[in-house]
Amino acid sequence: MSVSLSPTPRFGQEVRATGTLALPLVLGHVSTGLIGFVDNVIAGHHATATLAAVTVGTALLWLPMMVPIGTLISLTASVSQLDGANRRAEIGPLFRQALWLSLGLGLLMFAFLSVAPYALAAFGIAHDIIPGATAFLHGIRWGVPALTFYFCMRYLSEGTHWTLPTMILGFGGLLVLAPVGYVLAFGKFGFPEMGAGGLGIASALTMWVQAIAFAIYLSRTHRFADLRLFAQFDPPRAAPMMQLLRTGLPIGITVLMEGSLFIVTALLIARLGTTPAAAHQIAINVSALCFMIPMGVAEATTVRVGHAVGAGNTLGIRRAAHAGYVIVLATQAISALFLLLGHDLVVSLYTDDLAVAALAGTLLLFAAAFQFPDGIQVLSAGALRGLKDTRVPMWLAVVSYWGLGMPLGAGLGLGLGWGPQGMWLGLIVGLTAAAVLLGWRFERSSRRWQAAAASPAPVTVTNGA
């Protein structure tokens, strides 16, 4: 790509632009978290076994789902770069190829969820949980293709600096899931009582409603009319889909590495007993809610960095990332202070068990300690996605989370008997290593773009070099 300079907004303007983009994304992530909350509340009021089944089924859904979702996010950087380069006519054809890719990924996930329940017994899942978990997975699998379509359309919209649909459709999904899930789980209005299976079906219906609503919006709004997104049928083409995969698959694996670190940590802590497991679940749930803020800012930073890349604005690349860092450091400072001062109050909302509350409160102090590295690592990853620099960051994530964080956490928590505190120290080390390495990678990659701009002749900058 030929790199040239173009006018760069002032830093304060960049901060405001990133914040404006990020707010609907943050709220969209909150709505996604609330969908899981609604499922759990309905399941918990139905039966303890239903709640356990939904918990197992949700883990089996979202852990592998991180790969297709992460892979499709490459569309955001591609669209934002084309938009920044005023090559909007190329966005529609690329989007139609991304739809084919999302269909393939959705069908792969459908196949996985069809056979995964047969392995539950081998993983040691209690026999009374397996039927409900199987029913939940076999119900929700029908919505997975809609979910991948939804994320494909969402990433297109976000790549053009339009993030409001993410928030509106996210909360709109709650308005569908809550009543339908209740009716099917409890068997109201003449429907059979289906428990966890009913919640799976309700979730699938919600996914299709969101996807269809998004498609209707994209096809009818004037904002995207010039892109002609659905103007014609394009058969699948290998070249653009392979380009999306080359950029996106490392992102999917990176997201999987971090997500699996937390999930495996939860499984190992569960071996220590019910009190450590319950305390960890409370602390990690609160941490996940805090994480939605920097995650939304990181996605907005991907768009801003990608737009600057497309415009050939090398000063804008670093300014967009630094604006994201400023916002994340501010929000993470608030989160850390909240956890330090309010951990006992937060825990009291979850449990009356004094032993669980005491341990959960301690773990939230550890959560306060990793707010800054967690925010920096996700922001750095988002900025690197805007550059389409994804392969090296993938390996940096593997080293950080599974070369350092998990071995240290398991060694301290289980080997030396430090319990959950030892496991959480491993999380802190892994996230800190990722923050340092990914931050260093962005500084290196962005300076290469500056060097390219300073050269007397156009320079081609390759992805992941």
C-alpha positions as CSV (number, residue, x, y, z in Angstrom):
1,M,0.0,0.0,0.0
2,S,1.3,3.4,-0.9
3,V,1.6,5.5,2.3
4,S,1.1,9.2,2.4
5,L,0.2,11.9,4.9
6,S,-3.2,13.4,5.3
7,P,-4.7,15.9,7.8
8,T,-4.9,14.5,11.3
9,P,-7.5,15.5,13.8
10,R,-6.4,17.0,17.1
11,F,-5.8,14.5,19.9
12,G,-8.9,15.7,21.9
13,Q,-11.0,15.3,18.8
14,E,-9.6,11.8,18.3
15,V,-10.5,10.9,21.9
16,R,-14.0,12.1,21.4
17,A,-14.4,10.2,18.1
18,T,-13.1,7.0,19.7
19,G,-15.4,7.4,22.7
20,T,-18.4,8.1,20.6
21,L,-17.8,5.0,18.6
22,A,-17.0,2.9,21.7
23,L,-20.1,3.7,23.8
24,P,-22.7,1.8,21.7
25,L,-20.2,-1.1,21.5
26,V,-19.7,-1.2,25.2
27,L,-23.5,-1.2,25.7
28,G,-23.8,-3.9,23.0
29,H,-21.4,-6.1,25.0
30,V,-23.4,-5.4,28.1
31,S,-26.5,-6.6,26.3
32,T,-24.7,-9.8,25.3
33,G,-23.8,-10.4,28.9
34,L,-27.3,-9.8,30.0
35,I,-28.5,-12.4,27.5
36,G,-26.5,-15.0,29.5
37,F,-27.8,-13.5,32.7
38,V,-31.4,-13.9,31.5
39,D,-30.8,-17.5,30.5
40,N,-29.3,-18.2,34.0
41,V,-32.1,-16.5,35.9
42,I,-34.8,-18.4,34.0
43,A,-32.9,-21.6,34.3
44,G,-32.2,-21.1,38.0
45,H,-35.9,-20.5,38.8
46,H,-36.9,-23.6,36.8
47,A,-34.6,-26.0,38.6
48,T,-31.0,-26.4,39.8
49,A,-30.4,-29.1,37.3
50,T,-31.6,-26.8,34.5
51,L,-29.2,-24.1,35.6
52,A,-26.3,-26.6,35.7
53,A,-27.2,-27.8,32.2
54,V,-27.4,-24.3,30.8
55,T,-24.0,-23.5,32.4
56,V,-22.3,-26.5,30.8
57,G,-24.1,-25.8,27.5
58,T,-23.1,-22.2,27.4
59,A,-19.4,-23.0,28.0
60,L,-19.5,-25.5,25.2
61,L,-21.1,-23.0,22.9
62,W,-19.0,-19.9,23.5
63,L,-15.5,-21.4,23.9
64,P,-15.3,-22.7,20.3
65,M,-17.5,-19.8,19.1
66,M,-14.6,-17.5,19.9
67,V,-12.8,-18.7,16.8
68,P,-15.4,-17.8,14.1
69,I,-16.3,-14.6,15.9
70,G,-12.7,-13.6,16.1
71,T,-12.1,-14.6,12.5
72,L,-15.0,-12.5,11.2
73,I,-13.7,-9.4,13.0
74,S,-11.1,-9.1,10.3
75,L,-13.9,-7.7,8.2
76,T,-13.9,-4.6,10.5
77,A,-10.3,-3.7,9.6
78,S,-10.8,-4.4,5.9
79,V,-13.9,-2.3,5.7
80,S,-12.5,0.6,7.7
81,Q,-9.3,0.6,5.5
82,L,-11.4,0.7,2.3
83,D,-13.6,3.4,3.8
84,G,-10.6,5.5,4.7
85,A,-9.2,5.1,1.3
86,N,-12.5,6.2,-0.4
87,R,-12.8,2.8,-2.0
88,R,-16.3,2.2,-0.8
89,A,-17.3,0.5,-4.1
90,E,-15.2,-2.5,-3.0
91,I,-16.9,-2.9,0.4
92,G,-20.1,-4.6,-1.0
93,P,-18.3,-7.4,-2.9
94,L,-16.0,-8.0,0.1
95,F,-19.1,-8.2,2.4
96,R,-20.8,-10.7,0.2
97,Q,-17.7,-13.0,0.3
98,A,-17.6,-12.5,4.1
99,L,-21.2,-13.8,4.2
100,W,-20.1,-17.0,2.5
101,L,-17.3,-17.3,5.0
102,S,-19.7,-16.8,7.9
103,L,-22.0,-19.4,6.5
104,G,-19.2,-21.9,6.4
105,L,-18.1,-21.1,9.9
106,G,-21.7,-21.3,11.1
107,L,-22.2,-24.7,9.6
108,L,-19.0,-26.0,11.2
109,M,-20.2,-24.8,14.6
110,F,-23.6,-26.4,13.9
111,A,-21.8,-29.7,13.3
112,F,-19.7,-29.3,16.4
113,L,-22.7,-28.6,18.6
114,S,-24.5,-31.6,17.1
115,V,-21.8,-34.1,18.2
116,A,-20.3,-32.3,21.3
117,P,-22.9,-33.6,23.7
118,Y,-21.8,-37.2,23.1
119,A,-18.5,-36.4,24.7
120,L,-20.0,-34.9,27.9
121,A,-19.8,-38.2,29.8
122,A,-16.1,-38.6,28.9
123,F,-15.4,-35.1,30.4
124,G,-16.8,-36.3,33.7
125,I,-20.0,-34.2,33.6
126,A,-22.6,-35.5,36.0
127,H,-25.1,-37.9,34.4
128,D,-28.1,-35.9,35.6
129,I,-26.8,-32.8,33.9
130,I,-26.1,-34.4,30.5
131,P,-29.7,-34.7,29.2
132,G,-30.4,-31.0,29.8
133,A,-27.1,-29.8,28.4
134,T,-27.7,-31.9,25.3
135,A,-31.1,-30.5,24.8
136,F,-29.8,-26.9,25.3
137,L,-27.0,-27.5,22.7
138,H,-29.3,-29.2,20.2
139,G,-31.7,-26.4,20.5
140,I,-29.3,-23.5,20.2
141,R,-27.3,-25.0,17.4
142,W,-30.1,-24.0,14.9
143,G,-29.3,-20.3,15.7
144,V,-25.5,-20.5,15.2
145,P,-25.6,-19.8,11.4
146,A,-27.7,-16.7,12.2
147,L,-25.2,-15.7,14.9
148,T,-22.3,-15.8,12.4
149,F,-24.4,-13.8,9.9
150,Y,-25.2,-11.3,12.6
151,F,-21.5,-10.8,13.5
152,C,-20.6,-10.4,9.8
153,M,-23.2,-7.6,9.4
154,R,-22.2,-6.1,12.7
155,Y,-18.5,-5.9,11.8
156,L,-19.4,-4.4,8.4
157,S,-21.4,-1.6,10.1
158,E,-18.8,-1.0,12.7
159,G,-16.1,-0.8,10.0
160,T,-17.9,2.2,8.5
161,H,-18.0,4.0,11.9
162,W,-21.7,3.1,12.6
163,T,-22.0,1.3,15.9
164,L,-25.5,2.2,17.0
165,P,-27.1,-1.0,15.6
166,T,-24.9,-3.2,17.8
167,M,-26.5,-1.6,20.9
168,I,-30.1,-1.4,19.6
169,L,-30.2,-5.0,18.3
170,G,-28.3,-6.3,21.4
171,F,-30.9,-5.0,23.8
172,G,-33.7,-5.8,21.3
173,G,-32.6,-9.4,21.6
174,L,-33.3,-9.3,25.3
175,L,-36.9,-8.3,24.6
176,V,-37.3,-11.5,22.5
177,L,-35.3,-13.9,24.7
178,A,-36.9,-13.2,28.1
179,P,-40.5,-13.9,27.3
180,V,-39.9,-16.7,24.8
181,G,-37.4,-18.4,27.1
182,Y,-39.8,-18.2,30.0
183,V,-42.7,-19.7,28.0
184,L,-40.7,-22.6,26.5
185,A,-38.7,-23.4,29.7
186,F,-41.8,-23.5,31.9
187,G,-44.3,-24.7,29.3
188,K,-46.8,-21.7,29.3
189,F,-49.6,-21.0,26.9
190,G,-50.0,-24.6,25.8
191,F,-46.3,-25.2,25.0
192,P,-44.6,-28.2,26.6
193,E,-42.3,-27.7,29.5
194,M,-38.8,-28.0,27.9
195,G,-36.5,-26.6,30.6
196,A,-32.9,-26.2,29.3
197,G,-33.9,-27.3,25.8
198,G,-36.5,-24.6,25.7
199,L,-33.9,-22.0,26.5
200,G,-31.7,-23.3,23.7
201,I,-34.6,-22.9,21.2
202,A,-35.4,-19.5,22.5
203,S,-31.8,-18.4,22.1
204,A,-31.8,-19.7,18.6
205,L,-35.0,-17.8,17.7
206,T,-33.4,-14.7,19.2
207,M,-30.3,-15.1,17.0
208,W,-32.5,-15.3,13.9
209,V,-34.6,-12.3,14.8
210,Q,-31.5,-10.2,15.3
211,A,-29.9,-11.4,12.1
212,I,-33.0,-10.8,10.0
213,A,-33.6,-7.4,11.6
214,F,-30.0,-6.4,10.8
215,A,-30.2,-7.6,7.2
216,I,-33.5,-5.6,6.7
217,Y,-31.9,-2.6,8.2
218,L,-28.7,-2.8,6.0
219,S,-30.8,-3.3,2.9
220,R,-33.2,-0.4,3.5
221,T,-31.2,2.4,5.2
222,H,-29.8,5.2,3.1
223,R,-26.5,5.1,5.1
224,F,-25.4,1.9,3.3
225,A,-27.3,2.5,0.0
226,D,-24.1,3.3,-2.0
227,L,-22.5,0.0,-0.9
228,R,-25.2,-2.1,-2.7
229,L,-24.7,-4.8,-0.1
230,F,-27.5,-7.1,-1.4
231,A,-27.7,-5.7,-4.9
232,Q,-26.5,-8.9,-6.6
233,F,-25.6,-12.6,-6.0
234,D,-21.9,-13.3,-5.9
235,P,-20.7,-16.9,-5.9
236,P,-18.0,-17.7,-3.3
237,R,-14.5,-16.8,-4.4
238,A,-11.4,-18.3,-2.9
239,A,-9.1,-15.2,-3.0
240,P,-11.0,-12.7,-0.9
241,M,-12.2,-15.4,1.6
242,M,-8.6,-16.6,2.0
243,Q,-7.5,-13.0,2.7
244,L,-10.1,-12.7,5.4
245,L,-9.0,-16.0,6.8
246,R,-5.3,-15.1,6.8
247,T,-6.1,-12.0,8.7
248,G,-9.0,-13.2,10.8
249,L,-8.0,-16.8,11.9
250,P,-5.1,-15.6,14.0
251,I,-7.5,-13.2,15.7
252,G,-9.8,-16.0,16.4
253,I,-7.0,-18.1,17.9
254,T,-5.8,-15.1,19.9
255,V,-9.3,-14.6,21.4
256,L,-9.5,-18.3,22.1
257,M,-6.2,-18.3,23.9
258,E,-7.3,-15.7,26.3
259,G,-10.8,-17.0,26.8
260,S,-9.7,-20.6,27.3
261,L,-7.2,-19.3,29.9
262,F,-10.1,-18.1,32.1
263,I,-12.3,-21.2,31.4
264,V,-9.5,-23.7,32.2
265,T,-8.7,-21.7,35.3
266,A,-12.3,-22.1,36.4
267,L,-12.2,-25.8,35.8
268,L,-9.0,-26.2,37.8
269,I,-10.3,-24.1,40.7
270,A,-13.5,-26.3,40.7
271,R,-11.2,-29.2,41.7
272,L,-10.5,-27.4,45.0
273,G,-14.1,-27.5,46.2
274,T,-17.5,-25.8,46.0
275,T,-16.4,-22.7,48.0
276,P,-13.4,-21.8,45.8
277,A,-15.4,-22.6,42.7
278,A,-18.3,-20.3,43.8
279,A,-16.0,-17.5,44.9
280,H,-14.1,-17.7,41.6
281,Q,-17.4,-17.6,39.6
282,I,-18.5,-14.4,41.4
283,A,-15.1,-12.7,40.9
284,I,-14.8,-13.7,37.3
285,N,-18.3,-12.5,36.5
286,V,-17.6,-9.1,38.0
287,S,-14.3,-9.0,36.1
288,A,-16.0,-9.9,32.8
289,L,-18.5,-7.0,33.3
290,C,-15.6,-4.6,33.8
291,F,-13.8,-6.0,30.7
292,M,-16.7,-5.0,28.5
293,I,-15.6,-1.4,28.6
294,P,-12.0,-1.8,27.3
295,M,-13.2,-4.4,24.8
296,G,-15.7,-1.9,23.3
297,V,-12.9,0.8,23.2
298,A,-10.6,-1.7,21.5
299,E,-13.1,-2.4,18.8
300,A,-13.6,1.3,18.2
301,T,-9.8,1.7,18.0
302,T,-9.6,-1.0,15.4
303,V,-12.0,1.1,13.2
304,R,-10.1,4.4,13.8
305,V,-6.7,2.8,13.1
306,G,-8.0,1.0,10.1
307,H,-9.5,4.2,8.7
308,A,-6.2,6.0,9.2
309,V,-4.4,3.2,7.4
310,G,-6.8,3.4,4.4
311,A,-6.3,7.2,4.2
312,G,-2.5,6.7,4.4
313,N,-2.4,8.9,7.5
314,T,0.5,7.5,9.5
315,L,0.3,10.2,12.2
316,G,-3.4,9.3,12.5
317,I,-2.6,5.6,13.1
318,R,-0.6,6.3,16.3
319,R,-2.9,9.1,17.4
320,A,-6.0,6.8,17.1
321,A,-4.2,4.1,19.2
322,H,-3.0,6.6,21.8
323,A,-6.5,8.0,22.2
324,G,-7.7,4.5,22.9
325,Y,-5.0,4.0,25.5
326,V,-6.0,7.2,27.2
327,I,-9.7,6.2,27.4
328,V,-8.8,2.7,28.6
329,L,-6.4,3.9,31.3
330,A,-9.1,6.2,32.6
331,T,-11.9,3.6,32.6
332,Q,-9.6,0.9,34.1
333,A,-8.6,3.3,36.9
334,I,-12.2,3.7,37.7
335,S,-12.8,-0.1,37.6
336,A,-9.8,-0.8,39.8
337,L,-10.8,1.8,42.3
338,F,-14.4,0.4,42.3
339,L,-13.1,-3.1,43.0
340,L,-10.7,-1.9,45.7
341,L,-13.2,0.1,47.6
342,G,-16.4,-1.8,46.9
343,H,-15.5,-5.4,46.7
344,D,-17.4,-6.4,49.8
345,L,-20.5,-4.6,48.7
346,V,-20.3,-6.3,45.2
347,V,-19.9,-9.7,46.8
348,S,-22.9,-9.2,49.1
349,L,-25.1,-8.9,46.0
350,Y,-24.1,-12.5,45.0
351,T,-24.1,-14.5,48.2
352,D,-24.8,-14.7,51.9
353,D,-22.3,-17.5,52.4
354,L,-19.6,-15.9,54.6
355,A,-16.8,-18.2,53.4
356,V,-17.6,-17.7,49.8
357,A,-17.9,-13.9,50.3
358,A,-14.6,-13.7,52.1
359,L,-12.7,-15.5,49.3
360,A,-14.6,-13.7,46.5
361,G,-13.7,-10.4,48.1
362,T,-10.0,-11.3,48.1
363,L,-10.1,-12.4,44.5
364,L,-11.7,-9.1,43.5
365,L,-8.6,-7.4,44.9
366,F,-6.6,-9.5,42.5
367,A,-9.1,-8.5,39.8
368,A,-8.3,-4.8,40.6
369,A,-4.6,-5.5,40.1
370,F,-5.1,-6.8,36.6
371,Q,-7.5,-4.0,35.4
372,F,-4.6,-2.0,33.8
373,P,-2.8,-4.9,32.0
374,D,-6.1,-6.3,30.9
375,G,-7.2,-3.0,29.3
376,I,-3.8,-2.4,27.7
377,Q,-3.5,-5.9,26.2
378,V,-7.0,-5.8,24.6
379,L,-6.5,-2.2,23.3
380,S,-3.1,-3.1,21.8
381,A,-4.7,-6.1,20.1
382,G,-7.5,-3.9,18.7
383,A,-4.9,-1.4,17.4
384,L,-2.9,-4.2,15.7
385,R,-6.1,-5.5,14.1
386,G,-6.6,-2.1,12.5
387,L,-3.1,-2.6,10.9
388,K,-4.1,-6.1,9.9
389,D,-1.1,-7.3,12.0
390,T,-2.5,-10.5,13.5
391,R,-0.1,-13.4,13.1
392,V,2.7,-12.3,15.4
393,P,0.2,-11.1,18.0
394,M,-1.4,-14.6,18.0
395,W,2.0,-16.1,19.0
396,L,2.6,-13.4,21.6
397,A,-0.8,-14.3,23.1
398,V,0.0,-18.0,23.1
399,V,3.3,-17.4,25.0
400,S,1.7,-14.9,27.4
401,Y,-1.3,-17.0,28.4
402,W,-0.2,-20.5,28.0
403,G,3.6,-20.3,28.2
404,L,3.5,-18.1,31.3
405,G,0.1,-17.5,32.9
406,M,-1.4,-21.0,33.0
407,P,1.8,-22.9,34.0
408,L,2.5,-20.4,36.8
409,G,-1.1,-20.3,38.0
410,A,-1.4,-24.1,38.0
411,G,2.0,-24.4,39.7
412,L,1.1,-21.9,42.5
413,G,-2.5,-22.8,42.9
414,L,-2.4,-26.6,42.7
415,G,1.3,-27.5,43.0
416,L,2.2,-25.3,45.9
417,G,-1.2,-25.3,47.4
418,W,-1.9,-21.5,47.2
419,G,-5.4,-22.3,46.0
420,P,-7.5,-19.8,43.9
421,Q,-5.1,-16.9,44.9
422,G,-2.3,-18.7,43.2
423,M,-4.4,-19.3,40.0
424,W,-5.3,-15.6,39.9
425,L,-1.6,-14.6,40.3
426,G,-1.1,-16.7,37.1
427,L,-3.9,-14.6,35.4
428,I,-2.2,-11.4,36.4
429,V,1.2,-12.5,35.1
430,G,-0.3,-13.8,31.8
431,L,-2.3,-10.5,31.2
432,T,0.7,-8.4,32.1
433,A,3.0,-10.3,29.7
434,A,0.4,-9.9,27.0
435,A,0.1,-6.1,27.7
436,V,3.8,-5.6,27.5
437,L,4.3,-7.8,24.4
438,L,1.3,-6.5,22.4
439,G,2.0,-2.9,23.3
440,W,5.6,-3.4,22.1
441,R,4.3,-5.0,18.9
442,F,2.1,-2.1,18.1
443,E,4.8,0.5,18.7
444,R,7.1,-1.5,16.4
445,S,4.5,-1.9,13.7
446,S,3.2,1.6,13.8
447,R,6.8,3.0,13.6
448,R,7.3,1.0,10.5
449,W,4.3,2.8,9.0
450,Q,5.9,6.1,9.9
451,A,9.2,5.0,8.3
452,A,7.3,4.0,5.2
453,A,5.7,7.5,5.0
454,A,9.1,9.1,5.4
455,S,10.7,7.1,2.5
456,P,11.0,9.0,-0.8
457,A,9.2,6.3,-2.8
458,P,5.9,4.4,-2.0
459,V,6.6,1.5,0.2
460,T,4.5,-1.7,0.5
461,V,3.9,-2.7,4.1
462,T,3.1,-6.4,4.5
463,N,0.8,-7.9,7.0
464,G,2.3,-9.4,10.1
465,A,5.9,-8.7,9.1
